[in-house]
Amino acid sequence: MAPARGIASWQHTANFYQSLQRVLHTDIDLGHAVVLAAGGLPGYSQCAAQWKTSIEGGARFTECLDHSGERRLITALMEAGESSGHVSEICQDIADFYQHCLRLKRLVVSRLIYPTLLIHAVLIIPALVPVITGNAGWWMIFLGPGIFWAIIVALYGALRHPSLSALRWRMSRNLPPLGGISHAMVTANCALVLGAGLKAGMLYDQALELAARSCGHPLYEHDLLRSSAQLRDKPDQGLAQVLASAGLHGHSLQLIKQGEIAGTLEKSLQQVQAIASESFQYRLQWTLRLSCGIIIGIVMLMAAITIITMYMQVVIGPLQDATQW
């Protein structure tokens, strides 16, 4: 749910904003607070002194973060927090967000460990007999895994190439089940930033523009920015209506529409953010389960073929030769 780049890792980001939230509760000014919160954290400790000088010179903290290359979701939330005077609360929201990202990251890694080990085992087994019998060098054991990782790196590099970025984003939006995961991520991010923006007293179109630039998906960003301009030109349209025109759908829009009618939009956006985050985690878990099941099935088939082939070569082959002799 978070962009890949930023000043520091997700863990250090969560630690910094959690520390900043605690320091701000002691009524220390923001300039000194960022220095104390940064401590020895990689990335943030290198920027803290410059931020303190800029803040004392009249710059906004959001500008400092943006200039240092902080993630757009964080700068959007901080802009809303500074406008509303609730920087401490926003810091806690940011820390909670990246703690959630870390839990999802650990989930993904834990799910992929077993299939990866199985793949390596299947790729190593065919080379064991020739190596043990002396018909091949020991390096043959690493040939299969080496080819496997070379293919993975090549595919990753190809998909990361700028010329394929549009294709990559289209696939992540339209290809099942990636489309559902991307939609849940964008909905959760938008609801989080929209809620913070409205709490800061922003107009709907201003909050939506802020959310669009931090949604985490370029295609959705383009559509949301268009919806923001549409809302600016025709303010009589509802927020739910323009979000639907940007490609968002589902129960979340119903909650937003109900919140607009009842005058409880901020509360509805909190519900939408919670529901979308749960949906993202649920879809991610089932995608991992399905993918791992398919991988394990293919690996088991490859293992069976490999074992049968080895049995034919090592046992049946010599018996047939002895019989003919």
Secondary structure, DSSP 8 states (H G I E B T S, - for coil): ---S-SSS-HHHHHHHHHHHHHHHTTT--HHHHHHHHHTT-TTHHHHHHHHHHHHHTT--HHHHHHHTT--HHHHHHHHHHHHHT-HHHHHHHHHHHHHHHHHHHHHHHHHHHHHHHHHHHHHHHHHHHHHHHTSS-TTHHHHHHHHHHHHHHHHHHHHHSGGGHHHHHHHHHHSTTHHHHHHHHHHHHHHHHHHHHHHTT--HHHHHHHHHTTSS-HHHHHHHHHHHHHHHH-TTS-HHHHHHHTT--SHHHHHHHHHHHHT-HHHHHHHHHHHHHHHHHHHHHHHHHHHHHHHHHHHHHHHHHHHHHHHIIIIIHHHHHHHH-
